Amino acid sequence: VAKDLALDLPALRDRGVRIIERGRTQYFSLDEKTGHLVTAERIDREQLCRLEEKCVLRCKLIAEGEM
């Protein structure tokens, strides 16, 4: 994420970059040491998508201030 936004790690923290997901469960988080998007917990495809062929988890990345 840091690389894709062309921000260094301190700038990532200063802008308050965070991951927003629908629902109660947060599947993704932002590693503050590396700036990588990582899974926050184990993701069980069968539980989430059951009979659907494609399984898509959507999240939004929010950054404060102008880019």
PECORKA-V189998 format. One record per residue. N is the residue number from 1. RES is the residue in one letter. PHI is phi in whole degrees, -180 to 180 (* if undefined). PSI is psi in degrees with one decimal (* if undefined). Layout:
BEGIN
N/RES/PHI/PSI + N/RES/PHI/PSI
END
This chain:
BEGIN
1/V/*/-46.1 + 2/A/-58/-45.1 + 3/K/-65/-44.4 + 4/D/-63/-33.0 + 5/L/-89/-1.7 + 6/A/57/44.5 + 7/L/-121/145.3 + 8/D/-84/170.3 + 9/L/-60/-43.4 + 10/P/-61/-39.0 + 11/A/-67/-34.8 + 12/L/-61/-45.0 + 13/R/-68/-42.6 + 14/D/-62/-33.5 + 15/R/-83/-3.0 + 16/G/65/36.9 + 17/V/-64/131.3 + 18/R/-149/161.4 + 19/I/-101/132.5 + 20/I/-120/131.2 + 21/E/-130/153.8 + 22/R/-76/151.6 + 23/G/86/-179.2 + 24/R/-84/-32.5 + 25/T/-85/128.3 + 26/Q/-96/109.8 + 27/Y/-88/-21.4 + 28/F/-126/153.1 + 29/S/-145/169.4 + 30/L/-108/119.7 + 31/D/-74/115.4 + 32/E/-70/-22.0 + 33/K/-81/-31.6 + 34/T/-115/-22.6 + 35/G/82/11.1 + 36/H/-87/148.7 + 37/L/-83/124.2 + 38/V/-130/160.9 + 39/T/-76/134.2 + 40/A/-83/-23.3 + 41/E/-157/172.5 + 42/R/-64/136.0 + 43/I/-108/119.9 + 44/D/-101/102.1 + 45/R/-59/-43.2 + 46/E/-62/-37.1 + 47/Q/-72/-39.1 + 48/L/-79/-43.6 + 49/C/-113/-13.0 + 50/R/42/-99.4 + 51/L/-97/3.0 + 52/E/-78/140.0 + 53/E/-69/-45.9 + 54/K/-101/135.1 + 55/C/-117/112.7 + 56/V/-123/127.0 + 57/L/-110/124.0 + 58/R/-107/144.2 + 59/C/-147/161.1 + 60/K/-118/145.1 + 61/L/-107/125.0 + 62/I/-111/130.5 + 63/A/-127/131.6 + 64/E/-83/149.1 + 65/G/86/174.1 + 66/E/-81/148.6 + 67/M/-109/*
END
